[in-house]
Amino acid sequence: MTQTTAMHHDAPETPLHMAMEVSAAEWKLGFARGLEKARVRTIRAGNFEQLRAEIRKTQKLFGLELDAPVYSCYEAGRDGFWIHRELERRRIHNVIVDPASIEVVRHRRRRKTDRLDAANLVRRLVRWVRGERDAWRTVKVPSVAAEELRRLHRERKRLVKEQTGHQTRIRSVLATHGPVPKKLEPAVLQRRSNGTRLPAPTRDELRREWQRLELVRSQLKEVEREIARQENEDESPAMNKVRKMRRLKGIGSVFARTFGAEFFGWRTFQNGRQVGALAGLTGTPYDSGQTNREQGISKAGNRWVRSLAVEMAWMWLRYQPDSALSLWFHARFGEGARVRRIGIVALARKLLVALWKWVEFDELPEGAVLRN
């Protein structure tokens, strides 16, 4: 999830630039005043007093005023956004960088250490502050409330995956002792289909697996109850958009919740192209010399949204058959299975744009039916 944004350019000509290579144990800090050689220091991870001291030392070493602006950056990763918020609270202008947007030299083997990465990153930061838009791409930082809103549906997805894993494991163990019944229940964990008792080690393994399955099921119900409660009681702009999407026939709670929390609830789009690009559903043409081919969708956007968008497109065809989008799909892609699998991606992109216009501008998708 990235978008290109510019940093402030009304600062003095000699600000301090700082790049951070963060890890669990320590942070590498790369300092630069301009395009000069970077100064790299190491501090304990999360120690902002050490960070402040290193900034002061570097400002004196570079001959900068103590109130000179400080611009910083670090790559998006496991640590998320808390470092960004802490830096901003301390009046350090920070951006989070999309690691995939940083160019690397691929000539034979290349050296890679946190020290070298910090030095390279701070040089790109200098270019970025000076206005080079193609130095990298930055990650849009959500508010704390928007970030927390994403937790429930992501946890639900993980729990569903765990539930499927436990069920598959139980069926795999039972399959080694005969035919597997369609319905899993405690009774089938004790005996084979012919009525003979399963061996004790197998019964014990199945019992433990069943206990884990029951725990996941109970947690899944808890999460789904909380999702339903928020949908009924939460009056935030994001949840209002969730409820608005649910008014459309064929869009259920999972679709609406994911698109509202991940996509439409806290982001702003200028046009439909931005909607498709952020979902990673735009094409990637390869046109060089006499070679001209389409490489497929970019997959550069939000993976949570992209996977569900395609699934939602199939549901849209089923529950909104008379809508303009469904009619366009059938006219354009016909009945061939392979062509339809390609065309469904185009429909998913168009449908996301239509949903954006619906939640933002009250433009009901042409021919769409609302729930009673």
Backbone torsions as a table, in degrees:
resi	resn	phi	psi	omega
1	MET	NA	102.7	-177.0
2	THR	-135.6	157.9	170.6
3	GLN	-153.2	149.0	-178.4
4	THR	-86.2	124.7	177.6
5	THR	-134.6	152.8	179.8
6	ALA	-101.9	148.7	175.3
7	MET	-86.6	172.6	-177.6
8	HIS	-67.2	140.3	-179.5
9	HIS	-119.6	14.2	178.3
10	ASP	-97.3	15.2	-179.2
11	ALA	-83.1	164.8	175.4
12	PRO	-57.8	164.7	-173.9
13	GLU	-71.2	-19.6	-176.7
14	THR	-122.8	68.5	173.8
15	PRO	-76.8	169.2	174.3
16	LEU	-95.5	130.5	178.0
17	HIS	-105.5	137.4	-177.8
18	MET	-139.7	125.5	175.0
19	ALA	-111.8	144.2	-176.2
20	MET	-121.8	128.5	169.6
21	GLU	-104.1	103.5	-172.1
22	VAL	-95.5	143.1	174.0
23	SER	-145.7	179.0	-175.5
24	ALA	-68.0	-32.7	-174.0
25	ALA	-99.7	-38.6	-175.4
26	GLU	-149.1	161.3	176.3
27	TRP	-118.0	134.0	171.4
28	LYS	-94.8	128.3	-179.6
29	LEU	-110.6	123.6	175.6
30	GLY	-107.3	118.3	-177.9
31	PHE	-107.9	144.4	175.9
32	ALA	-152.2	144.5	174.7
33	ARG	-94.1	-30.3	177.6
34	GLY	-155.8	-130.7	178.4
35	LEU	-93.9	18.1	177.9
36	GLU	-73.8	172.7	178.8
37	LYS	-61.2	136.9	-176.5
38	ALA	-75.9	148.4	173.4
39	ARG	-102.0	122.1	-175.5
40	VAL	-111.8	129.3	178.8
41	ARG	-128.7	162.2	179.9
42	THR	-123.8	133.9	175.8
43	ILE	-132.0	165.7	175.2
44	ARG	-69.1	144.0	-178.6
45	ALA	-60.3	129.1	175.8
46	GLY	81.3	2.8	-178.5
47	ASN	-91.0	93.9	-175.8
48	PHE	-78.2	-17.2	173.5
49	GLU	-69.9	-43.1	173.9
50	GLN	-62.0	-39.5	179.0
51	LEU	-60.9	-46.2	179.7
52	ARG	-62.0	-41.5	179.8
53	ALA	-64.1	-41.3	179.4
54	GLU	-66.8	-36.6	176.9
55	ILE	-62.9	-44.3	-179.8
56	ARG	-63.9	-44.0	178.9
57	LYS	-60.2	-42.8	-177.3
58	THR	-69.0	-38.5	177.7
59	GLN	-60.3	-42.1	178.2
60	LYS	-67.0	-41.9	-179.6
61	LEU	-63.1	-38.5	-179.0
62	PHE	-85.2	-2.8	-179.6
63	GLY	72.5	31.7	-179.4
64	LEU	-99.0	154.3	174.4
65	GLU	-67.8	149.8	-179.8
66	LEU	-67.2	-21.1	177.7
67	ASP	-98.1	12.9	177.4
68	ALA	-64.6	141.8	-178.6
69	PRO	-64.3	147.1	178.7
70	VAL	-117.7	125.5	176.1
71	TYR	-110.0	132.5	-176.7
72	SER	-133.4	167.8	177.0
73	CYS	-158.2	157.2	168.8
74	TYR	-154.0	161.8	-176.6
75	GLU	-82.7	142.2	176.6
76	ALA	-62.6	140.3	-179.5
77	GLY	-173.0	-149.3	-174.1
78	ARG	-61.1	-34.2	-174.3
79	ASP	-72.7	-13.6	174.5
80	GLY	69.5	-133.6	-169.3
81	PHE	-113.6	-1.3	-174.8
82	TRP	-65.8	-35.1	178.3
83	ILE	-64.4	-42.8	178.1
84	HIS	-57.8	-46.3	-177.7
85	ARG	-65.9	-36.4	179.0
86	GLU	-69.1	-39.1	177.4
87	LEU	-64.8	-44.1	179.1
88	GLU	-63.5	-36.7	178.2
89	ARG	-62.8	-30.4	178.9
90	ARG	-91.5	15.0	175.3
91	ARG	65.0	35.1	172.0
92	ILE	-105.7	123.0	-177.7
93	HIS	-75.5	112.7	-173.6
94	ASN	-120.7	148.7	169.6
95	VAL	-130.2	148.1	175.3
96	ILE	-103.3	128.6	-171.2
97	VAL	-98.7	137.6	172.6
98	ASP	-75.1	113.5	-176.7
99	PRO	-58.4	-32.3	-177.5
100	ALA	-68.9	-14.9	-177.7
101	SER	-91.4	-2.4	-178.2
102	ILE	-90.0	120.8	-179.5
103	GLU	-72.4	143.0	176.8
104	VAL	-127.7	150.5	177.4
105	VAL	-79.4	126.1	-176.6
106	ARG	-109.6	24.1	178.8
107	HIS	-80.4	104.8	-176.5
108	ARG	56.0	-147.2	179.1
109	ARG	-82.6	147.6	178.2
110	ARG	-123.2	148.1	176.9
111	ARG	-76.1	139.7	178.3
112	LYS	-143.2	113.9	172.3
113	THR	-138.4	162.9	177.4
114	ASP	-61.1	-34.3	179.7
115	ARG	-64.9	-46.8	178.4
116	LEU	-65.5	-39.3	179.9
117	ASP	-63.0	-41.4	178.9
118	ALA	-63.3	-41.6	179.5
119	ALA	-65.9	-42.7	179.4
120	ASN	-66.8	-38.5	-177.5
121	LEU	-66.5	-39.4	-178.3
122	VAL	-69.9	-30.7	176.2
123	ARG	-66.2	-37.8	176.3
124	ARG	-69.0	-34.5	177.1
125	LEU	-61.7	-40.7	177.6
126	VAL	-59.1	-45.4	178.6
127	ARG	-62.0	-41.5	-178.3
128	TRP	-63.2	-46.8	-179.7
129	VAL	-62.7	-31.7	-179.9
130	ARG	-80.4	-3.3	171.9
131	GLY	112.1	5.5	178.4
132	GLU	-78.0	103.4	-175.8
133	ARG	-69.6	-22.8	-176.0
134	ASP	-96.3	13.8	178.6
135	ALA	-64.9	-34.7	177.7
136	TRP	-174.5	-173.9	171.6
137	ARG	-122.4	146.1	-176.4
138	THR	-110.4	155.5	-178.7
139	VAL	-90.4	132.5	175.5
140	LYS	-75.1	128.5	-175.8
141	VAL	-92.9	122.1	178.1
142	PRO	-77.4	162.3	171.8
143	SER	-69.3	166.0	178.8
144	VAL	-60.9	-42.0	-179.5
145	ALA	-63.4	-42.0	179.6
146	ALA	-66.3	-37.2	179.2
147	GLU	-67.2	-41.1	-179.8
148	GLU	-68.2	-30.4	-179.2
149	LEU	-64.6	-22.0	-177.4
150	ARG	-83.0	-11.5	-171.0
151	ARG	-69.7	-42.8	-172.6
152	LEU	-63.4	-49.7	-176.6
153	HIS	-71.0	-27.4	175.3
154	ARG	-70.7	-40.3	176.7
155	GLU	-64.5	-39.3	178.6
156	ARG	-59.8	-42.8	-179.7
157	LYS	-62.7	-41.3	178.5
158	ARG	-66.0	-40.4	179.9
159	LEU	-65.5	-39.3	177.1
160	VAL	-61.4	-40.9	178.8
161	LYS	-65.5	-41.6	178.0
162	GLU	-64.3	-41.2	179.4
163	GLN	-59.8	-45.0	178.1
164	THR	-62.2	-38.3	179.5
165	GLY	-64.2	-43.1	179.0
166	HIS	-66.3	-41.9	178.6
167	GLN	-62.2	-42.7	179.4
168	THR	-63.9	-39.7	179.6
169	ARG	-64.5	-43.1	178.7
170	ILE	-60.8	-44.9	-180.0
171	ARG	-65.0	-36.1	-179.9
172	SER	-66.3	-40.4	178.4
173	VAL	-66.9	-43.5	179.5
174	LEU	-64.2	-32.5	-177.5
175	ALA	-64.5	-22.8	179.2
176	THR	-78.1	-4.2	-178.8
177	HIS	-124.5	14.6	177.1
178	GLY	131.9	-173.6	-179.9
179	PRO	-58.0	144.1	-177.9
180	VAL	-99.4	125.8	178.0
181	PRO	-66.5	153.6	-179.2
182	LYS	-66.5	-39.8	-177.0
183	LYS	-100.9	128.0	177.5
184	LEU	-90.6	125.9	177.1
185	GLU	-150.9	162.3	-175.1
186	PRO	-53.3	-33.3	-176.2
187	ALA	-63.1	-35.5	-176.5
188	VAL	-76.3	-7.4	179.4
189	LEU	-85.6	-2.0	-176.4
190	GLN	-107.5	-35.6	-172.2
191	ARG	-131.4	154.5	173.8
192	ARG	-72.8	172.9	-179.7
193	SER	-65.5	-24.3	179.2
194	ASN	-87.0	3.4	175.8
195	GLY	95.8	-10.8	179.2
196	THR	-75.7	151.1	-175.9
197	ARG	-76.1	139.2	177.3
198	LEU	-71.2	153.1	176.4
199	PRO	-59.5	150.2	-176.2
200	ALA	-57.4	-46.9	179.3
201	PRO	-59.0	-38.4	178.5
202	THR	-66.6	-42.8	179.2
203	ARG	-61.9	-40.9	-179.6
204	ASP	-65.4	-42.5	178.5
205	GLU	-63.0	-44.1	179.5
206	LEU	-64.3	-37.2	178.9
207	ARG	-62.7	-45.4	179.8
208	ARG	-66.0	-40.3	178.4
209	GLU	-64.4	-39.1	179.3
210	TRP	-65.5	-38.1	177.8
211	GLN	-63.0	-40.6	177.2
212	ARG	-66.0	-39.7	178.0
213	LEU	-62.6	-43.3	179.3
214	GLU	-63.8	-38.6	177.8
215	LEU	-63.0	-45.3	179.2
216	VAL	-62.4	-41.3	179.4
217	ARG	-62.3	-42.0	-180.0
218	SER	-66.6	-39.5	177.8
219	GLN	-67.9	-36.2	178.1
220	LEU	-63.8	-41.8	177.1
221	LYS	-63.5	-39.7	178.6
222	GLU	-62.0	-45.0	-179.9
223	VAL	-64.6	-42.3	-178.9
224	GLU	-66.7	-34.4	175.1
225	ARG	-64.7	-40.6	179.9
226	GLU	-68.6	-37.4	176.2
227	ILE	-61.1	-44.8	179.3
228	ALA	-64.5	-39.0	179.5
229	ARG	-63.1	-45.6	179.5
230	GLN	-61.5	-40.1	-178.7
231	GLU	-64.3	-30.3	-178.7
232	ASN	-87.7	-30.2	-170.7
233	GLU	-112.3	-28.6	-175.9
234	ASP	-72.6	127.1	-178.6
235	GLU	-107.3	20.0	178.8
236	SER	-68.4	157.8	178.6
237	PRO	-56.4	-38.0	-179.2
238	ALA	-64.2	-44.0	-179.2
239	MET	-71.4	-29.7	174.0
240	ASN	-62.8	-37.4	177.4
241	LYS	-70.5	-34.6	176.3
242	VAL	-60.6	-48.5	179.8
243	ARG	-62.9	-35.2	-179.8
244	LYS	-67.7	-40.2	177.6
245	MET	-65.5	-35.5	-178.9
246	ARG	-67.8	-16.7	177.1
247	ARG	-67.8	-21.6	179.2
248	LEU	-79.8	129.3	179.0
249	LYS	-62.9	133.1	179.5
250	GLY	98.5	-9.5	178.0
251	ILE	-109.9	109.9	-176.7
252	GLY	-92.2	-170.1	-174.5
253	SER	-64.2	-41.9	-177.4
254	VAL	-64.7	-46.6	178.2
255	PHE	-60.0	-52.5	-174.6
256	ALA	-63.1	-42.9	-178.7
257	ARG	-63.3	-45.4	-178.4
258	THR	-64.7	-47.5	-179.1
259	PHE	-66.3	-36.1	179.9
260	GLY	-69.4	-45.1	-176.5
261	ALA	-78.6	-34.9	-175.6
262	GLU	-90.8	-25.6	-163.6
263	PHE	-126.4	-71.6	-171.0
264	PHE	-83.5	-19.4	-172.8
265	GLY	-69.5	-31.4	-174.9
266	TRP	-135.2	-0.7	177.7
267	ARG	-101.6	155.0	175.7
268	THR	-118.8	136.5	-180.0
269	PHE	-121.1	144.3	178.2
270	GLN	-91.4	-27.2	-178.1
271	ASN	-160.2	173.7	-178.2
272	GLY	-65.2	-28.9	179.3
273	ARG	-62.8	-39.0	178.7
274	GLN	-65.0	-35.9	178.4
275	VAL	-62.1	-49.5	-179.7
276	GLY	-65.7	-37.5	-178.8
277	ALA	-67.0	-41.5	-178.2
278	LEU	-68.1	-26.6	176.1
279	ALA	-82.9	-6.5	-178.9
280	GLY	72.7	24.7	-176.1
281	LEU	-105.0	11.0	178.3
282	THR	-89.3	155.7	-178.3
283	GLY	-73.7	161.9	177.5
284	THR	-130.1	85.0	-179.4
285	PRO	-70.0	149.2	174.7
286	TYR	-122.6	106.3	-175.8
287	ASP	-130.9	98.0	-177.7
288	SER	-142.2	120.2	-178.4
289	GLY	62.8	-125.9	179.3
290	GLN	-92.4	3.1	179.2
291	THR	-94.5	126.0	-179.8
292	ASN	-145.4	106.2	-180.0
293	ARG	-148.8	162.1	177.4
294	GLU	-100.8	128.0	-175.2
295	GLN	-93.6	1.7	-177.5
296	GLY	99.8	-173.4	-178.0
297	ILE	-74.0	157.9	-173.8
298	SER	-73.0	-32.3	-175.8
299	LYS	56.3	29.8	-176.9
300	ALA	-94.4	-1.6	-174.1
301	GLY	-102.5	-152.4	-176.5
302	ASN	-74.1	114.9	-175.3
303	ARG	-68.8	-30.4	178.4
304	TRP	-63.2	-42.0	-178.9
305	VAL	-74.1	-41.9	-173.9
306	ARG	-62.1	-45.7	-177.8
307	SER	-66.2	-40.7	-179.5
308	LEU	-72.8	-30.0	-178.7
309	ALA	-62.5	-40.6	178.7
310	VAL	-67.3	-43.0	177.7
311	GLU	-61.9	-41.2	179.8
312	MET	-64.8	-33.8	-179.6
313	ALA	-62.6	-40.9	176.4
314	TRP	-63.9	-40.1	178.6
315	MET	-65.4	-35.2	179.4
316	TRP	-62.7	-42.2	178.4
317	LEU	-60.8	-33.4	-177.6
318	ARG	-78.0	-44.1	-172.7
319	TYR	-98.9	-13.4	177.4
320	GLN	-126.9	57.1	-173.5
321	PRO	-66.7	-24.0	-177.4
322	ASP	-96.4	3.3	179.2
323	SER	-72.0	158.2	-179.1
324	ALA	-61.8	-35.5	179.9
325	LEU	-66.9	-41.4	178.6
326	SER	-66.3	-41.9	178.5
327	LEU	-64.2	-39.3	177.0
328	TRP	-61.9	-43.7	-178.3
329	PHE	-61.6	-47.2	-177.8
330	HIS	-66.6	-37.1	179.2
331	ALA	-70.8	-34.3	-174.6
332	ARG	-84.1	-36.4	-171.0
333	PHE	-115.8	-3.6	170.9
334	GLY	59.8	-140.2	-172.7
335	GLU	-114.0	-6.3	-178.4
336	GLY	-66.8	130.8	-175.1
337	ALA	-62.2	-45.2	-177.8
338	ARG	-66.2	-43.5	-180.0
339	VAL	-65.2	-37.3	179.4
340	ARG	-66.3	-36.4	178.3
341	ARG	-66.2	-32.6	174.8
342	ILE	-73.6	-43.9	-176.7
343	GLY	-67.3	-25.3	-177.4
344	ILE	-65.5	-28.0	177.3
345	VAL	-66.9	-42.0	177.6
346	ALA	-64.1	-39.3	177.4
347	LEU	-65.3	-40.1	178.5
348	ALA	-59.9	-41.4	179.0
349	ARG	-65.4	-46.6	179.2
350	LYS	-63.3	-36.5	-178.6
351	LEU	-68.7	-39.0	176.6
352	LEU	-61.9	-40.9	178.0
353	VAL	-64.5	-41.1	178.8
354	ALA	-63.8	-39.3	178.1
355	LEU	-66.5	-39.0	177.0
356	TRP	-60.0	-44.8	178.7
357	LYS	-65.7	-31.0	-180.0
358	TRP	-71.1	-47.7	-176.2
359	VAL	-76.9	-24.9	-177.5
360	GLU	-96.2	-37.6	-171.7
361	PHE	-124.0	8.5	179.0
362	ASP	61.2	26.8	176.6
363	GLU	-87.8	100.8	179.4
364	LEU	-66.7	129.2	177.6
365	PRO	-52.7	134.4	-174.6
366	GLU	-56.2	125.6	177.8
367	GLY	80.0	0.3	-177.3
368	ALA	-75.6	151.8	-178.4
369	VAL	-111.1	134.5	176.7
370	LEU	-90.0	156.2	176.6
371	ARG	-66.0	150.1	177.3
372	ASN	-70.7	NA	NA
